[in-house]
Amino acid sequence: MVFSFQTLVQQHNSEMESAFRSLVDTIVRGSKLSISLLRISSVTEDSFHVTLEARLTRTGPVSATIAPMTLDLCGPAGQFGKVTLPAITTQAYGTEIDVTSQPVKIIDTEALKAFIRNIIKNDSVVLSLRNGETFITALSLGPREVLYEKELELSGMKGPIVKVNAASIVQAPQVAGTSSIPNVMPSNVTPFNTSLTTASISSTAGSSSGNTISVVFHVANPSPLEMSFGTCFFDIQNHEGKLLAELKGRLDIRRKHFQATFQGNVNRAVAAKLAADMREAANNGSKDGKRVDERGNDRSPRMRLVGKRCAGAGWCDETIKGIDVPVQNADKLFRVLGMDASLEEPNNKRSSITKWTQKLMLR
């Protein structure tokens, strides 16, 4: 069979067109976009700046060029903004994508708050990139107009998980005619309820009279989110919702893990009662001190960190109020206050072991 030169050219063009269509389909449908950093900064009521570090993989063995495109940023409650990705030249081994401090106008504040709350509280959250109108060029063909859309499952902060890393009593210098303990509570906060002052609690609290504490929290962050909330106010509460301490400090969320230092006044009576309840639960219940009701719900006495307000933009303030998580390593704070919530082996278990051993010896 004899092929003319024109026939060979047509066949070659057809094969190239087929390969190009396959490559475009791979990029649009089969590729994977992973975000390792999502930093939100320069926050105002109606805007913020976004920094992204992402990686595009599974784009096929042939290099292609994707023109710059603007994508809708959508969370669980809908679109909250837009982001523009730069031109991308794909590589078989993957391509890095960087967006640095790009201004984003907030389209829907409620949608943005829902997205931030979900990424902070949950194990994961879906970020949808939609309506990305762009062009792809490859194999000396194109540009071909395409619509690029992706749904990305981002890891969440899972609560977040908060531990007491360190704690100390703040010793203020004595000023003539004033108390030695500074008042760091905001003026609009209700004073502490000190009704839980019994002889046993007072004796547990120890001899220290300092009521102002500094607490360093260690926070795990497996998500890609980084965000500066500025000055924030948190309450430490017991399992019954009673106020144990009011704290103030900067909250700057960073990837992997970070520390946040807060200072404020502590209600020693509530703290001593919680320490006693935790010690009793540990000695009368399971080894980890958990109490479970008839429905299987955890009713254990524990310390909780509860967000109250933020000095930044209003939507940041409402996001902070969604934080309500248990605090691990609470014993570090109790020890600074001269209290003990350590787990001890129940006396009845020790005595029962002794009796069982005695019976064996008698036999």
C-alpha positions, 0 to 999 in steps of 0.5 A: 500500500502506497501512502502519499506525503499528504496522507502521512502528514494528515495521519501524523496530525491526527495522532498528535491531535489525539495525543493532545486531547488525551494530555488535556484530559489528563491535566483537567480530569486526572491531575492532582493538586495538593496544597501544603501551605494556605496562609491568610494574612493582612486580615480586614473586614472585607479582604485578606491576603493569601499565600499558597504553596501547592504541587501539581502532579499526575499531568502525564509524561509530556510537558504542557503550558497552562495559562494563568487562571482565576479560580473561585475559592469555595468551602462547605458553605459556598464561595468566599473569594477568588485566587489567581494562579500563575502560568504553569509549565507541567513536568512529568515529576510534578510542578510547584505552584507558588502564590505570594501574598495575593489580595483576596476580596471576601465575597461571602463572610459567612462562607469564609467563617464556615471554611475556617471553623471547619479546618480548625475543628474537624479532621478534614475540610474540602476546598473546591476550586471552580470556574478556572477558565484557561488555555493549555498548549502542548506538543506544538498544539493549542492553545486549547480553551478548558475549564479547570476545577478541582476538589481538594481535601485538606487536613484539619486541625482536629479541634485543635489538640491543645496541651499545657507546655509550661505555666508560671505565676506572674510576679508583679512589682509592688506599687505603693498604695496598690495590690501586688497582683495586677488586674489583666482582665478586660474591663467588660468581663464579669469578675470571677465567682469565688463561691467555691471556697471551702476549707479543703479547697483552700488547703489544697491550693497551697500557700501561694497568693498569686492569682495571675498566671502565664500559660504556654500552650503547645498546639498541634496543627496537621493542616496547611493553614497558617493565620494570625488572629492577633490579640485574643481572649480565652477562658479556661473552664471546668467540665461544668462550664465554671470559669477557672481563668481568663487569658489574653495573648496573641494567637498565630497559627502555624503549620505542624505545631506552634506555641501560644503564650497567654496571661490572665487571672485564675480563680483558685477555688474553681481550679482546686475543685477541678483538681480534686474532681480529676483526682477523685475520678482517677482514683475511683474510675478507670486508669485515665480518669474517665467517667461515662454515663449510661449512654456512653457519653464522657462526663469526666472532669476536665479543663477546657479552653474556650474562645471568647473574642478577638481584637481583629476583624469581626469574622475572626472574632466569631471564628475564635468563639467556635473553639472549645477543646479539652486541655491536656497536661492540665497537671502542669498548671495545677502544680504551679498553683500548688494543687495536685490532680495526679492519678493514683492507684485506688486504695481498694485495689492495693488492699485487694491485691494484698489479701489475694497474696496472703491467701496464696501464702496461707495455702 
